[in-house]
Amino acid sequence: MSKILGLIILVLDILAIIKIVQSGASTGEKILWVILVLVLPVIGLVIWALLGPGSPVKK
């Protein structure tokens, strides 16, 4: 079960990084978001989903 959860987190992190790179944010913001998602995979993903470029909270 933990392998499946790890794989799901990996896939979600990869998708988040792709969305970050494709976003209209500045290069500096993109780098910071990617680093956050890579260093803190679960927490970074949640923070990015809530506060990142294109998030519903920022609209």
DAURRA-V970214 format. One record per helix or strand of 2 or more residues. SS is the DSSP state (H for helix, E for strand). FROM is the first residue (numbers start at 1). TO is the last residue. Records with the same first field share a line. If there is no record, write none. Layout:
SS = FROM-TO / FROM-TO
This chain:
H = 2-22 / 27-39 / 41-51
